[in-house]
Amino acid sequence: MAVARPDPLHWLWYACGGRLPGRYREWVRHDLTVPTWRWRYAGKILVRAVPFLVAGFVVLNLLPGVPAWLAMAAMGFALLYTFYFTLTSSDEFRKVRLVQHGFPASAASAAQGSPESGRRPGGPGRPG
């Protein structure tokens, strides 16, 4: 049986933090546990950030004395800042999304390619 993929509107809702209907449950699990999940997550962050970056660029261009290159540099820095703070917390966000869609948070640790999958419960040097 093929996994039901969300249509563009449902995907946009999901990318902005919304909960998908139950028929997309397996797609969500796949999305959050596939080895390339961090790239997918970065794409969702980009989709959410672009409208704000465009608005910021327009506002900065309306200000007198702000050259276009400076507005672009500011938006580039804002994008890097956004990526840094969201991607460093991506493991926690992924667990929240799994729980939001009815999966245990431990599904993130058990995922193939997860750096947490090989860890012992107590960590190195500590009893489990």
N, C-alpha and C positions, 0 to 999 in steps of 0.2 A: 504494500500500500504506500502510495506517495505521500509525502509530508505536505500539508496544505501551507502554501506561502501566502502571506498577507498581501493585499492589493496596495497600491501606492498610498492611499489615504490612511489605511490601517497601519502601514509601515511608518508613515510620518507621525501618527499618533503614538506609536510604540517608541520611535526615536526621541520623542519629546517627553517620555516618561509614562505614557499611558499604559493601561493593562489591556492586552488583547483578549478577544473571546476565546473560549475553550478549544475551539477547533484548530487554533494555531499553537496550542500548547507544545506540541513536539517540535515545531519550528523554533519556538522560543528556546527550548532546551538545546537544540542544535546551535542556534545563534550564540548562546552563552557558553557553550562547552567545546565548540570546534577549536582546533589549534590556532586559528587566525582570529579568535574572538577580540583580541586587542585592536586589530586593524578595523574590524567592524565597529567596535566601540568608538574609535577615533573618527570614523566616518559619520557616526551619529552625532558626535560632538560638533563636527564641522557643519552638518546640516542645521543644527541649532544655533551655531554662532554666526553664520553668514548674514542673516538679516540684521543682526545687531552691528556687525562690522560694516555693512553697507550704510546703515543709518549713521554710524559714527563718522564714516568717511564723508558723507554728504554734509553733515553738520560742520565738520572741520573745514570743508571746502567753502562753506558759506561765511565763515569767519574771515574778516579782512586780515591780510598779512600772513596767512598760513599757506605755505606752498603745498602743492599736491604731493610732492615726494615726502614731506613731513607727515602729512595725513596718512599716506600709505605705510610709512614706517611705524606710525603709532598703531595702526590697525594690525600690522604684522606682529608687533610686540604684544598687543592684546590677544591675538590668536595663540602665540607661543605661551603666554601666561595661562590662558584657558586650557590649552593642552597639558601643560605641566601639572596644574593642580587637579585636573580631572583624571588624567591618566595615572597619576601617583596614587589615586584612591580607587582605581578601576576595579580592583579585586573586591572591595567592599560594596561598590555599586552593583557589581555582578551578582553577589550573594543576595542583595536586596531584591534585584529583579527576579532571580530564581524563586525566592520565597513569595514574591508578589504573584507569580504565576503558578503557585501550588507545588513547587519542588522544594526539597530540603536544601538548606544552605550548604550542606556537605556535598551536594552534587557538583559544586564548583571545584572542590578539592579533589574529587574523584575523576574529574575530567581529564582526558588524555591531553598531554602537553602542558598541564598545569604544573608550575614549579612546586606547588604544595602537595602534589599527589605522592611524592616519594618521602615526605617528612613523617617522622614518628610523632605520635600525639604529644609527647613531652618536649620535643625539640632535641637538638644535639646536647648531650651531657646532662639532660634532666630526665628523671623518671617519668614514664607515661602514666 
